[in-house]
């Protein structure tokens, strides 16, 4: 057979996927890694030893079983799950975002979110063949309530994502505006997903709103992850909300989506939640020190943060990014992600020493 006439197996892969860029992960070998909002703290040695013994005893020859239910119960206690709510687990929040898009994939359905925001909201819509509508934030990264309402009335999205606080801008949006957007979505039966990935570093959680006014939040799902809790490598997200809603999304979950090792790690971490709470408190204090140091640098503008990252505007993002990298500090250049992020870098808050290194490298790079 003429090799030129052999059909290309790539023809079976959707053209829009072939045109996409994969999610990029920067090589961080030998660098101070401050690009991905990870916790900079390893487990203390005595907890490493205890966890190793626990994981060594796990029955990895069996599919995940009742231990997953133990984890769900532990998380329910940890968040003090409201009575009329249910909780489900995901392989990171990313899987939950994919399942939500799958569950809402009906003719004409769409997903809406403010921009700039987390890239997976738009990517999950595209991969599932749903329309995605992005609504720009204001110049100071607040929700544009009028534009959001117009877009919601025009498109009646199945899902509206609100990250609380937002990535990469790190701010908490006005709660009164969010309440009105939730009511707007409820008027046409739309879901609102509050993404609280950065909750350990935030001064407020929407879960308090759900508890205080369950009727007004009957169309709201709340999503969290243990990645920012300190377990980014464990890949465990969870979502809670009204039982009837969670019950339907849970049907889409692959039967064994959370491994026994991941579940055991998460259970262990919840048993030592005080250790992780102290780490989060340290990061919050370091965040304020970092913002104060950035604020006095000429030509540098740090934005307020309620997360474990700081968005900062510099005179030349690419030049400063390369300067930091040359000095062994890896951050995220978000300046090309959206016009509102022009000249911006996103800095993860690290340990005291890492932040001191980053501050010095930044001063040298300006």
TIPAMI-930129 format. One record per residue (C-alpha): residue in three letters; x, y, z. Coordinates in pm, whole numbers, plus 50000, padded with zeros to 5 digits. Example, Ala and Ser with C-alpha at 12.3 -4.5 7.8 and 13.67 -1.06 7.14 Angstrom:
% residues 2
{"ala",{51230,49550,50780}};
{"ser",{51367,49894,50714}};
***
This chain:
% residues 366
{"unk",{50000,50000,50000}};
{"unk",{50123,50349,49920}};
{"unk",{50221,50502,50258}};
{"unk",{50099,50841,50130}};
{"unk",{49744,50704,50102}};
{"unk",{49738,50544,50450}};
{"unk",{49471,50720,50656}};
{"unk",{49614,50912,50950}};
{"unk",{49483,50785,51288}};
{"unk",{49489,51149,51406}};
{"unk",{49176,51200,51196}};
{"unk",{48986,51038,51485}};
{"unk",{49096,51311,51726}};
{"unk",{48871,51617,51726}};
{"unk",{49015,51909,51529}};
{"unk",{48950,52161,51808}};
{"unk",{49156,51944,52045}};
{"unk",{49440,51925,51793}};
{"unk",{49435,52306,51779}};
{"unk",{49452,52342,52157}};
{"unk",{49756,52394,52379}};
{"unk",{49800,52148,52664}};
{"unk",{49809,52286,53019}};
{"unk",{50171,52405,53057}};
{"unk",{50381,52312,53362}};
{"unk",{50711,52497,53400}};
{"unk",{51032,52306,53466}};
{"unk",{51132,52398,53821}};
{"unk",{51446,52186,53864}};
{"unk",{51687,52360,54101}};
{"unk",{51459,52665,54140}};
{"unk",{51283,52830,54431}};
{"unk",{50939,52717,54310}};
{"unk",{50687,52997,54357}};
{"unk",{50477,52955,54044}};
{"unk",{50191,52718,54132}};
{"unk",{50036,52821,54468}};
{"unk",{50169,52510,54641}};
{"unk",{50239,52498,55012}};
{"unk",{50613,52544,55069}};
{"unk",{50603,52325,55380}};
{"unk",{50686,51954,55383}};
{"unk",{50544,51733,55656}};
{"unk",{50753,51738,55978}};
{"unk",{50982,51428,55993}};
{"unk",{50782,51253,56268}};
{"unk",{50460,51289,56064}};
{"unk",{50640,51168,55750}};
{"unk",{50736,50853,55938}};
{"unk",{50384,50802,56076}};
{"unk",{50226,50857,55732}};
{"unk",{50472,50615,55571}};
{"unk",{50370,50344,55816}};
{"unk",{50002,50415,55751}};
{"unk",{50042,50401,55373}};
{"unk",{50250,50085,55399}};
{"unk",{49957,49908,55563}};
{"unk",{49701,50011,55298}};
{"unk",{49554,49724,55094}};
{"unk",{49669,49844,54752}};
{"unk",{49569,49506,54604}};
{"unk",{49202,49603,54656}};
{"unk",{48986,49865,54488}};
{"unk",{48899,50161,54711}};
{"unk",{48617,50066,54948}};
{"unk",{48475,50183,55280}};
{"unk",{48779,50401,55353}};
{"unk",{48651,50649,55093}};
{"unk",{48330,50681,55294}};
{"unk",{48544,50740,55606}};
{"unk",{48711,51029,55425}};
{"unk",{48377,51177,55320}};
{"unk",{48261,51161,55682}};
{"unk",{48586,51319,55806}};
{"unk",{48555,51603,55555}};
{"unk",{48188,51651,55649}};
{"unk",{48294,51692,56011}};
{"unk",{48587,51915,55918}};
{"unk",{48366,52163,55728}};
{"unk",{48068,52114,55963}};
{"unk",{47852,52016,55666}};
{"unk",{47506,52179,55678}};
{"unk",{47224,51931,55741}};
{"unk",{47054,51949,55398}};
{"unk",{47385,51924,55210}};
{"unk",{47580,51630,55067}};
{"unk",{47951,51602,54982}};
{"unk",{48131,51425,54698}};
{"unk",{48500,51366,54620}};
{"unk",{48699,51440,54307}};
{"unk",{49049,51365,54183}};
{"unk",{49136,51729,54249}};
{"unk",{48888,52010,54174}};
{"unk",{48977,51969,53806}};
{"unk",{48784,51642,53787}};
{"unk",{48481,51802,53956}};
{"unk",{48489,52086,53699}};
{"unk",{48493,51826,53417}};
{"unk",{48205,51630,53573}};
{"unk",{47995,51945,53609}};
{"unk",{48042,52027,53239}};
{"unk",{47950,51668,53149}};
{"unk",{47641,51672,53368}};
{"unk",{47512,51998,53219}};
{"unk",{47586,51912,52855}};
{"unk",{47244,51970,52698}};
{"unk",{47171,52135,52361}};
{"unk",{47240,52508,52383}};
{"unk",{47391,52486,52734}};
{"unk",{47680,52714,52828}};
{"unk",{47919,52798,53109}};
{"unk",{47992,53153,53224}};
{"unk",{48272,53294,53439}};
{"unk",{48446,53625,53502}};
{"unk",{48783,53680,53332}};
{"unk",{49067,53664,53413}};
{"unk",{48993,53343,53601}};
{"unk",{49092,52979,53636}};
{"unk",{49159,52836,53288}};
{"unk",{48986,52502,53356}};
{"unk",{48636,52656,53355}};
{"unk",{48670,52748,52986}};
{"unk",{48869,52434,52901}};
{"unk",{48608,52203,53056}};
{"unk",{48338,52374,52850}};
{"unk",{48538,52340,52528}};
{"unk",{48624,51975,52587}};
{"unk",{48260,51895,52653}};
{"unk",{48142,52093,52349}};
{"unk",{47967,52363,52555}};
{"unk",{47979,52735,52480}};
{"unk",{48187,52941,52723}};
{"unk",{48112,53305,52796}};
{"unk",{48381,53507,52974}};
{"unk",{48286,53841,53130}};
{"unk",{48577,54079,53199}};
{"unk",{48629,54203,53553}};
{"unk",{48663,54576,53612}};
{"unk",{49009,54740,53590}};
{"unk",{49057,54684,53966}};
{"unk",{48952,54315,53934}};
{"unk",{48604,54353,54084}};
{"unk",{48297,54179,53941}};
{"unk",{48127,54390,53673}};
{"unk",{47777,54330,53804}};
{"unk",{47594,54496,53514}};
{"unk",{47794,54306,53250}};
{"unk",{47754,53979,53443}};
{"unk",{47376,54023,53466}};
{"unk",{47347,54112,53096}};
{"unk",{47550,53802,53000}};
{"unk",{47348,53581,53235}};
{"unk",{47017,53707,53093}};
{"unk",{47140,53669,52736}};
{"unk",{47293,53320,52767}};
{"unk",{47115,53166,53069}};
{"unk",{47428,52962,53152}};
{"unk",{47383,52619,53308}};
{"unk",{47683,52698,53533}};
{"unk",{47826,53029,53650}};
{"unk",{48166,52994,53820}};
{"unk",{48267,53240,54091}};
{"unk",{48611,53178,54244}};
{"unk",{48622,53305,54601}};
{"unk",{48899,53427,54618}};
{"unk",{48981,53446,54248}};
{"unk",{49286,53308,54066}};
{"unk",{49508,53484,53954}};
{"unk",{49384,53814,54101}};
{"unk",{49370,53672,54461}};
{"unk",{49085,53899,54572}};
{"unk",{48747,53828,54735}};
{"unk",{48456,53985,54549}};
{"unk",{48176,54186,54709}};
{"unk",{47938,53945,54887}};
{"unk",{47631,54161,54812}};
{"unk",{47708,54146,54438}};
{"unk",{47754,53768,54458}};
{"unk",{47418,53731,54636}};
{"unk",{47248,53921,54353}};
{"unk",{47423,53709,54086}};
{"unk",{47314,53390,54263}};
{"unk",{46955,53520,54264}};
{"unk",{46988,53608,53893}};
{"unk",{47102,53252,53813}};
{"unk",{46821,53108,54025}};
{"unk",{46565,53304,53818}};
{"unk",{46638,53080,53515}};
{"unk",{46742,52764,53704}};
{"unk",{47116,52815,53663}};
{"unk",{47377,52667,53895}};
{"unk",{47640,52882,54065}};
{"unk",{47965,52709,54164}};
{"unk",{48163,52888,54434}};
{"unk",{48524,52772,54392}};
{"unk",{48700,52806,54726}};
{"unk",{49038,52656,54632}};
{"unk",{49218,52920,54843}};
{"unk",{48988,52905,55145}};
{"unk",{49267,52833,55402}};
{"unk",{49407,53183,55336}};
{"unk",{49080,53374,55308}};
{"unk",{48898,53582,55569}};
{"unk",{48557,53461,55453}};
{"unk",{48391,53144,55322}};
{"unk",{48066,53120,55127}};
{"unk",{47981,52820,55344}};
{"unk",{47879,53071,55615}};
{"unk",{47633,53223,55364}};
{"unk",{47496,52878,55278}};
{"unk",{47442,52804,55648}};
{"unk",{47283,53142,55720}};
{"unk",{47051,53137,55419}};
{"unk",{47010,52792,55260}};
{"unk",{46702,52895,55060}};
{"unk",{46891,53175,54882}};
{"unk",{47173,52928,54803}};
{"unk",{46959,52637,54684}};
{"unk",{47125,52659,54339}};
{"unk",{47480,52688,54478}};
{"unk",{47753,52422,54485}};
{"unk",{48072,52491,54683}};
{"unk",{48398,52338,54569}};
{"unk",{48724,52307,54764}};
{"unk",{49054,52129,54727}};
{"unk",{49313,51986,54963}};
{"unk",{49584,52116,54725}};
{"unk",{49607,52453,54901}};
{"unk",{49552,52288,55240}};
{"unk",{49901,52148,55179}};
{"unk",{49839,51831,54975}};
{"unk",{49881,51943,54612}};
{"unk",{50047,51610,54529}};
{"unk",{49756,51407,54668}};
{"unk",{49499,51533,54412}};
{"unk",{49186,51552,54621}};
{"unk",{48898,51792,54570}};
{"unk",{48551,51792,54719}};
{"unk",{48220,51956,54642}};
{"unk",{47921,52015,54864}};
{"unk",{47572,52150,54813}};
{"unk",{47205,52056,54818}};
{"unk",{47169,51677,54839}};
{"unk",{46960,51643,54521}};
{"unk",{47218,51833,54311}};
{"unk",{47525,51655,54449}};
{"unk",{47348,51318,54408}};
{"unk",{47312,51376,54032}};
{"unk",{47672,51494,53973}};
{"unk",{47803,51205,54183}};
{"unk",{47655,50960,53927}};
{"unk",{47911,51086,53671}};
{"unk",{48211,51006,53890}};
{"unk",{48425,50710,53779}};
{"unk",{48363,50434,54035}};
{"unk",{48712,50443,54189}};
{"unk",{48818,50802,54116}};
{"unk",{49002,50853,54448}};
{"unk",{49284,50608,54522}};
{"unk",{49322,50438,54860}};
{"unk",{49662,50608,54902}};
{"unk",{49518,50954,54832}};
{"unk",{49229,50890,55070}};
{"unk",{49461,50770,55347}};
{"unk",{49688,51075,55301}};
{"unk",{49385,51304,55324}};
{"unk",{49251,51130,55635}};
{"unk",{49595,51157,55795}};
{"unk",{49612,51529,55713}};
{"unk",{49266,51593,55862}};
{"unk",{49376,51416,56181}};
{"unk",{49663,51667,56196}};
{"unk",{49462,51968,56076}};
{"unk",{49623,52185,56346}};
{"unk",{49966,52143,56177}};
{"unk",{49825,52261,55844}};
{"unk",{49631,52545,56011}};
{"unk",{49958,52674,56161}};
{"unk",{50123,52654,55819}};
{"unk",{49836,52854,55666}};
{"unk",{49869,53118,55941}};
{"unk",{50242,53149,55864}};
{"unk",{50165,53191,55493}};
{"unk",{49905,53461,55567}};
{"unk",{50160,53653,55778}};
{"unk",{50429,53611,55509}};
{"unk",{50180,53732,55246}};
{"unk",{50141,54063,55431}};
{"unk",{50520,54097,55464}};
{"unk",{50562,54029,55091}};
{"unk",{50293,54282,54993}};
{"unk",{50454,54547,55218}};
{"unk",{50797,54485,55060}};
{"unk",{50653,54501,54706}};
{"unk",{50460,54821,54780}};
{"unk",{50777,55025,54839}};
{"unk",{50954,54910,54520}};
{"unk",{50953,55179,54249}};
{"unk",{50719,55098,53959}};
{"unk",{50575,54792,54136}};
{"unk",{50208,54758,54229}};
{"unk",{50096,54461,54443}};
{"unk",{49721,54395,54452}};
{"unk",{49534,54299,54772}};
{"unk",{49531,53923,54836}};
{"unk",{49315,53678,55029}};
{"unk",{49500,53377,54886}};
{"unk",{49851,53227,54905}};
{"unk",{49961,53430,54602}};
{"unk",{50013,53796,54521}};
{"unk",{49941,53950,54182}};
{"unk",{50190,54225,54108}};
{"unk",{50220,54472,53820}};
{"unk",{50577,54555,53714}};
{"unk",{50718,54781,53439}};
{"unk",{50811,54486,53211}};
{"unk",{50670,54146,53309}};
{"unk",{50880,53936,53069}};
{"unk",{51205,54110,53167}};
{"unk",{51135,54074,53541}};
{"unk",{51019,53712,53498}};
{"unk",{51345,53627,53316}};
{"unk",{51547,53823,53574}};
{"unk",{51389,53624,53859}};
{"unk",{51445,53298,53673}};
{"unk",{51812,53384,53614}};
{"unk",{51839,53436,53990}};
{"unk",{51685,53095,54063}};
{"unk",{51329,53206,54144}};
{"unk",{51039,53069,53938}};
{"unk",{50710,53263,53934}};
{"unk",{50420,53275,53687}};
{"unk",{50411,53531,53408}};
{"unk",{50038,53594,53361}};
{"unk",{50080,53914,53156}};
{"unk",{49954,53753,52834}};
{"unk",{49663,53561,52987}};
{"unk",{49420,53853,52960}};
{"unk",{49443,54226,52870}};
{"unk",{49356,54320,53230}};
{"unk",{49672,54136,53343}};
{"unk",{49912,54340,53128}};
{"unk",{50258,54359,53292}};
{"unk",{50149,54129,53576}};
{"unk",{50329,53842,53749}};
{"unk",{50173,53603,54000}};
{"unk",{50393,53525,54299}};
{"unk",{50322,53230,54527}};
{"unk",{50384,53304,54893}};
{"unk",{50665,53078,55011}};
{"unk",{50856,53029,55334}};
{"unk",{51016,53329,55503}};
{"unk",{51354,53246,55343}};
{"unk",{51200,53190,54998}};
{"unk",{51012,53519,55014}};
{"unk",{51328,53703,55122}};
{"unk",{51509,53549,54821}};
{"unk",{51223,53647,54590}};
{"unk",{51217,54005,54720}};
{"unk",{51595,54040,54668}};
{"unk",{51577,53882,54320}};
{"unk",{51289,54112,54227}};
{"unk",{51479,54423,54339}};
{"unk",{51780,54313,54132}};
{"unk",{51562,54236,53829}};
{"unk",{51377,54569,53813}};
***
